[in-house]
């Protein structure tokens, strides 16, 4: 498959022992341009503006979540903690983990 898929799959396997490869492939296809941009391919968990973008553009718009901001912020924070050992947190991995957390795989697959 693509380089974005291969890298994404390898990274996601560190967090999910039972990887949904169809979801990884769909996310890699949807976010290929973003993932090929060095700056945009990662998520800065210490940047409040970045986390707002994840919440508003991915969780609310893309996944269609209508939960309160505090619940969405907590989910993002949880993913950031899970990925805390990574100096550069992959956007694809974070989006995968968030989509799985909320059971929204069907948005992509």
N, C-alpha and C positions, 0 to 999 in steps of 0.2 A: 504494500500500500504506500501511502505517502510518508514523507519524513515527519510531518506533523503528527500523523497517526502513530508512527513507530515511537517517537519520543514521548508522546502523550501516554501511550500504553505502558511504556516502561516506567514512567513516573507514577502513574495511577496504580500500578501493581504494588507499589510500596505502601499504599493506603487501603487497598481493597483486594482481598485474596480471591474473590469471585468476581472478577472484572466483567462488566457488561460491554463486550467488544463492539456490539452494534451501537451503543451509546457513544463510546469513544470515537468510532468512525464517523458518526453523525456530527458530533461536536467538532472533530477535526475538519470536517468538510465545511461546516458553518463558520468556523473561526480560523480558517487557514490563513487568510490575509493578516489577521491580527497576530496570529502565532508566528508568522514570518517577520514581524516587526519586533526587533529586539526590545524596545521600550514597552510596547503594548503587550508583549507576550507574558509578562509577569504581573503579579498583584503586589502592591506595596501595602501591607497590612498596617503600617504605621501612618499612612496617609489618609486622613479623614475624607478628603475629596475623592480619592480613589474608591474608598469603601462605599461612599454615597453613590458613585457611578455603578458599582456592582449591584447595590441594592435597587436602584431605580431602573437601570437599563437591563440588567439580567433577571433579577428576581421578580420585579414588578412587571416590566414590559414583556420580556421574553417568556418567562415561566407563567406569567399571569397571576402571581400571588397577590392576595388582598389582605394578608395578615398585617398587623400593626408594625410600625417601624421598629419598636423595641424587640419584637420577635425576630424580625428579619436581621436586625443588627446582631442579635445574639447568635443566630445561625452563622453569619459571616465570621463573627469572633471565634466561634467553635471551630470552623474550618481553618482559620488562621492559626489557632492553637495546635490543631492536628498537624499542620504543615510547618510548625515553628522551627523545626530543625533545618529547613531549607532556607538558605540565604535568599535565593530568588524563588518565589513561589509561582509555579506555573498557573497561568490563567485557565488553561484547559483542565488541569487537575482540580482547581478550585471550583470551576463551573460543574464539572462532573460530580464532585462530592456534594455540592449544593443541590443539583438536580436529583441525585439519589436520595438525599436527606428529605426532600419534600415530595418524593414519589412522582416527579415530573418527567420521567424518561420519555414518556409518550409525546412530549413536545418535539422531540428530536427524532425519535425512531418510528 
